[in-house]
């Protein structure tokens, strides 16, 4: 998941640059990335709090 999060952060950076220059074609993509990163961070946090739990859905 770390690699995916890093790629999303890079993409988010590039999209923000495009947004500032007025070249952003898919403004909704920023929202998707933000939410996906939040999901990843939430999962990481939950795993840190309960490392002994398995099969958490």
C-alpha atoms as a printed R data frame, in Angstrom:
   type eleno elety resid chain resno       x       y       z
1  ATOM     1    CA   UNK     A     1   0.000   0.000   0.000
2  ATOM     2    CA   UNK     A     2   2.909   2.333   0.563
3  ATOM     3    CA   UNK     A     3   3.833   2.349  -3.108
4  ATOM     4    CA   UNK     A     4   0.250   3.069  -4.158
5  ATOM     5    CA   UNK     A     5  -0.009   5.939  -1.680
6  ATOM     6    CA   UNK     A     6   3.257   7.426  -2.926
7  ATOM     7    CA   UNK     A     7   2.084   7.263  -6.549
8  ATOM     8    CA   UNK     A     8  -1.214   8.909  -5.609
9  ATOM     9    CA   UNK     A     9   0.618  11.688  -3.769
10 ATOM    10    CA   UNK     A    10   2.735  12.346  -6.854
11 ATOM    11    CA   UNK     A    11  -0.333  12.402  -9.072
12 ATOM    12    CA   UNK     A    12  -2.092  14.735  -6.637
13 ATOM    13    CA   UNK     A    13   0.899  17.087  -6.740
14 ATOM    14    CA   UNK     A    14   0.879  17.194 -10.546
15 ATOM    15    CA   UNK     A    15  -2.872  17.744 -10.636
16 ATOM    16    CA   UNK     A    16  -2.556  20.618  -8.177
17 ATOM    17    CA   UNK     A    17   0.049  22.233 -10.414
18 ATOM    18    CA   UNK     A    18  -2.298  21.830 -13.381
19 ATOM    19    CA   UNK     A    19  -5.121  23.324 -11.336
20 ATOM    20    CA   UNK     A    20  -3.052  26.387 -10.473
21 ATOM    21    CA   UNK     A    21  -2.104  26.922 -14.115
22 ATOM    22    CA   UNK     A    22  -5.677  26.424 -15.314
23 ATOM    23    CA   UNK     A    23  -4.903  23.253 -17.277
24 ATOM    24    CA   UNK     A    24  -6.751  20.734 -15.104
25 ATOM    25    CA   UNK     A    25  -9.000  18.574 -17.297
26 ATOM    26    CA   UNK     A    26 -10.447  16.270 -14.624
27 ATOM    27    CA   UNK     A    27 -11.088  18.238 -11.433
28 ATOM    28    CA   UNK     A    28 -12.979  15.293  -9.973
29 ATOM    29    CA   UNK     A    29  -9.776  13.239  -9.975
30 ATOM    30    CA   UNK     A    30  -8.381  15.387  -7.144
31 ATOM    31    CA   UNK     A    31 -11.332  14.396  -4.972
32 ATOM    32    CA   UNK     A    32 -10.931  10.722  -5.856
33 ATOM    33    CA   UNK     A    33  -7.245  10.790  -4.960
34 ATOM    34    CA   UNK     A    34  -7.867  12.618  -1.684
35 ATOM    35    CA   UNK     A    35 -10.479  10.079  -0.637
36 ATOM    36    CA   UNK     A    36  -8.385   7.089  -1.683
37 ATOM    37    CA   UNK     A    37  -5.408   8.405   0.290
38 ATOM    38    CA   UNK     A    38  -7.673   8.880   3.307
39 ATOM    39    CA   UNK     A    39  -8.853   5.274   3.008
40 ATOM    40    CA   UNK     A    40  -5.268   4.032   2.830
41 ATOM    41    CA   UNK     A    41  -4.215   6.095   5.853
42 ATOM    42    CA   UNK     A    42  -7.269   4.924   7.809
43 ATOM    43    CA   UNK     A    43  -6.428   1.303   7.080
44 ATOM    44    CA   UNK     A    44  -2.813   1.842   8.140
45 ATOM    45    CA   UNK     A    45  -3.952   3.485  11.368
46 ATOM    46    CA   UNK     A    46  -6.376   0.681  12.161
47 ATOM    47    CA   UNK     A    47  -3.681  -1.916  11.543
48 ATOM    48    CA   UNK     A    48  -1.280  -0.097  13.881
49 ATOM    49    CA   UNK     A    49  -3.870   0.094  16.657
50 ATOM    50    CA   UNK     A    50  -4.843  -3.581  16.469
51 ATOM    51    CA   UNK     A    51  -1.926  -5.594  15.045
52 ATOM    52    CA   UNK     A    52  -3.192  -8.864  16.559
53 ATOM    53    CA   UNK     A    53  -6.583  -8.743  14.889
54 ATOM    54    CA   UNK     A    54  -7.057 -10.810  11.764
55 ATOM    55    CA   UNK     A    55  -9.906 -10.933   9.302
56 ATOM    56    CA   UNK     A    56 -11.110  -7.438  10.069
57 ATOM    57    CA   UNK     A    57 -13.721  -6.318   7.579
